[in-house]
Amino acid sequence: MRFTPLAIPDVILIEPNVFADERGFFYESFNLKVFEKGTGLRPDFVQDNHSLSIRGVMRGLHYQVPPREQAKLVRVVQGEIFDVSVDIRRNSPTFGQWVGETLSAENKKQMWIPQGFAHGFLTLSETASLVYKTTDYYSAEDERCIAWNDPDIHIEWPLSAHPLLSDKDRKGSDFDAI
């Protein structure tokens, strides 16, 4: 596996070693020893989630407040998304900055999103199915949402039309309210 820190170094792009031939492919999507060696981290995953979205659906920017913060390991098993992480750690030199990467079933890239980050994605293909591991359980009372189009963050989403949003995402708060 190759581990590449992004412009916000705590967010890491992970590219697995894929063994493919005319029969198909094989790769390890997660190996704790390899992950720890490549990142210096040893996450304690407690929940796996699976999300399916149609083209144009945007989810996020979601996060959970302390003490229920979540780190996430995100990968796409069908389709393609534009995946975004926003640094919401007030004492961080990259506070308010974002990074984004295209994750797809084809490229098999994964994104490590540590605690202290809001996360969201835009579905680029007809449908996209993604799975992600979290280091804490989902907690509705601790979940928050930042508006996807907040001008203080100014994420450059690859949009061709207004995204499809849930009520929760439509009511996302301003970044300066976190």
N, C-alpha and C positions, 0 to 999 in steps of 0.2 A: 504494500500500500504506500501511496505517496501522500504526505501531509503538507499542505501549503497554507501558511498563515496569509490571510487576506490583508487589505489596507488597514483594517482594524485587526491587529495580530491575534487577538483572542478568539476570533472567528476563523475556523479552519476548514478549508476545502479538502476533502478526502477522496482520493482516486484509487479504487481497488485494483489489484492484479486480476485481470480477467483471462480465463483460459477458454478459448473459443475454437470451435472447428465446425465442420459441416453438420454435426449433430446438435449444436447449440452452444451453451456456455456454462461455466461454473465460476463463482467467486465467493469469497468469504465477505459477507456484508458487515460483520462485526466479529472481532477477535480481541478480547480484553488485553491480552499480553501485547499484541501488535499496536493497539490503540495507545496503551500506556507508554510503550517505547517511543512511538511517533509523536506523542503530545505531552508526555510527562503527567498526564491526568489519569485518574482511576475513577470514572463515574460509577455511581451506584444507581443503575436504572431500575425503576419500579413499575413502569407502565409503558405499554406499546399502544400506539394509536394508528388508525388507518383512515384516511380521508379520500373521498372521491369527489371531484369537481368537474363541471363542464367548462368549455372555453369561455373566457372572460370573467370567470368567478375570481374575486379577490377575497382572501381571508386575512384578517389581521388589520392592524398590527397588535398582536396579543402578547400579554405578559402577565405574570402573577407577582404580587407584592410579597415582601418578606413577612413571615418566615416561610412562605410557600413558593418561593422562586423555583423555576424549572430551568435546567439546561436541557437541550434537545439535540438529538442526532437524527437528521432528516434525509430521506432518500426517496426517489420516485421509482415505482415499480411498473408504471404504465403511463405513457404520455410525457408531457414536458411542462415545467413551471419556471417562473422567474421568482427566486427565493430571496428574501430580504431580511437582514438583521439590523436593528437600530440600537446603538449603545445608549442605555438610559441610566448608566452608573454616574451619578452626579460628580464624583471626584475623579473621573476618568479623563485623561487628555483627549479622548475621542468622543466625549459626551455629545450626544445629538447627531453624530455622524452615522452613516449607513453604508452597508456593503450589500451587493446583490450578485447572484450567480444564476445561470441557467442550469437547472438539474433536470435530467431526463432518464427514462428507462434505457435509452440508447447509450448515453455517456456514463451512466452508473455512478456519477459523482454524488458525494454526500456532503452535508454541511453540518459542522459542529457549531452549535449556538450556545454559548455559556450562560449561566445565570446573569441577570442584569441586562438582558437584551430583550427588546420587543421583536416579534417575529411575524412575518406575513408572506403571502405569495400570491402570484397571479397565474392562472391557468392559461397556457399558450396553445395547447393542443385541443382537439375535440373533447377529450376527457383526459383527466390525469388522476392517477391513484398514487398517493404517497403514504409512506409509513414512517413513523418516527418514535424514537424512544425518549422517555422523559425521566428526570431524576427526582421528581416529586409527583404526587398524584394531582389530578385536576381538582381545582377548588373554585367553584363558581363565585363564592364570596370574596376570594382573593384575586380573581381575574380582572384585568383592566384592558382597555383597548384605546389605542391612539389612532386618530383619523389617518387613513391611508394617504390623504393628499395634504397633510399639514404643511403649510408654507415654510415653517422653520426648519423642517427636515429636508424638504424638496427632493423626494425620491423620484428618480427618472424611470418610471414604470414604462415598459414597452407596450403602451396602449394604442389601440386603433379606434376604440369607442369607450364610453363610460363603463366601468366595471360593474358586474353583478355583485351586489352586496347583501349580507344579512342585515336585519334590523340592528343587531348589536354593532356591526361594523359601520353601518350608516351613521350611528350615533357616537362614533369614536370621539374621544376628547382631544383637545389641543395638546400639543407636546409640552407647552409651558405649564400645563396643569398636572404633570406627573409629580 
